[in-house]
C-alpha cells in the first residue's frame, strides 16, 4: 500500500441552472479539471477567493457531492458515489470541519450528543462506550468532562471550533477536510486552534485538506499549496515553491493584496505618506 | 484641539444577573487627518466604545465619561435632536457586514439620497447628481444605472463601497469604520482599504479603524490603541507598536501572527499573560 491517502484526477463539476420564464438555462463550471494528491500525515492547502470553487471541491472530497467527471481515489480505492454508491466504511474515512462554528452545531443538542452521534449512526457501539469515547475526545481537544452536558451557546467561538474538530475525529478518519476553520476566529484563538490541529495531526497521522483565503495561515500550516481561480487550479506545488516563486499572475495579485505586518513595510508606507502629503 | 476626545469612558449593561461592565477607563482622542486604529479581540469593547460615541447603544446601556467632546462640543449633555444633527453628518460609521447593513427593500440610490435629504436638504435633482458623483468616487462603474439596483444584486465588495458612499455623503469630519473588511476576500480587502485611505487623504477626515487584523493596522494606521477585556492596554504610534510593544498583551498578539511563527508552535495569549486578568492590565 502506498502512502497516498487522497488522489484526484481531472475532477470536473458543473452545475446546471434551470431556466425560468425569462432566463435561459445555463451551466456553471464550478470546478474545471483539477488534479492533485496528498500523502499520509501531510497538509494540502487550497487557496482562492469566494466563488472560485474551493468549497465545491471540498464537497466532492468529503463525498457529499459527486463530480461530473474525473476520478477520486481515497486510500487507493476508487470512489464513485454517483454510480456505485458509497460503502459505509468510506464515509468513516473522510470528515469535514466547517467554517462557522456558530452555524455548524445544533443549538438543541448537548455536546455529549454532538460527539456521540457519528458513532450512533455509523457503528453499533453501546451507549456507555460512546460516552467514554466522547469524554476522551473532549480531553484531546483541550476541553474537559464537565463540558459533556452543556449546550453550544455556552461556549465561545474557539471552543465551538474545538467541538466541531472533536466531532469530526470521533470516527478515526484518515482524511480531514477543513473548510476555512479559523477565518471566523480572533487572532489569539486562531493560534490555539492551529496549534491543536498540528498536535492532532502528529498524534493520529491525519491528512489535512485545508481550505483558506488567508495566506499567512497557509504558509504556517501547509506542506503543499494549490491556488484556485475561477474553478481552475492555476498553481500547484510545495509551499516553498509557491511562496518563493509564484508563477501565475493571480497568485502574484494575491500575495500583493495580503497585508504585511512587518516593521520595514510600515516604515515604507509612512515614508510614502510623508512624500505624498 | 483634537477632533474627538474621550476621557475615562465607562459603558455598563444591565443584565438579569446584574451589571456587566463592557468598557472601563478608556481614554482616546483623534485629530483631524489622523488614522487611529483600535485593536482587540471580540469582547474587548472596541465596537461598544464607538457605538457609545454614536449614541447607538440600546437602552440597557449606561454610558458615563469624564468628558466626551466632538469638535469642542460636549456629546454627553447634548439633547437627542442636537446629536442627530451631528451623527450621520459630521460623524459617520461603516459597519462590518455590508450586505446586512443596507436595507434590502430600497434601491442603492434611495439609500444614498436619504442621507442627503435629511442632512443637506438638497432637492431631487441635486441629490441625484450628488449620488452619482459619490458612486464614482467610491469606484462603482456605470453609476447612473447602479442607482436603481438593489443591494442583493451587488457583490459584498460593491455593497461595502455603497456603505462608504453613504458614510462620506455629507463630507464627515470623522469616519468610524468598524471592521470594514472582515467579511471580504483579501483582494477585495486591499481595494477597500486603498479606497478608504484615498478618501481619508482627499477629504482630510479623521478615521477610526476598528479591527482585529494586525495586517490591516500595519497598512493603514498612524496611531494604535490596543484594548483587551474592556480596558486600554497600550497606545502608541504604529511603528513603535510593531517595533517595541510595551504591554504583554500586544506582544502576544504580534507573536500569534502566523507570519512571525519561529518554531513549530504558535505562541498564544496564555503564554504571555499567565493568569488572564479580569479587566486589569497585565
Interface residues (C-beta under 8 A of the other chain):
Chain A: X49 X50 X157 X186 X187 X188 X189 X190 X191 X192 X194 X195 X198 X213 X214 X215 X216 X217 X219 X220 X221 X253 X254 X256 X257 X258 X259 X260 X261 X262 X263 X265 X266 X267 X269 X270 X276 X277
Chain B: X41 X42 X156 X185 X186 X187 X188 X189 X190 X193 X201 X212 X213 X214 X215 X216 X217 X218 X219 X238 X239 X242 X243 X252 X253 X254 X256 X257 X258 X259 X261 X264 X265 X266 X267 X268 X269
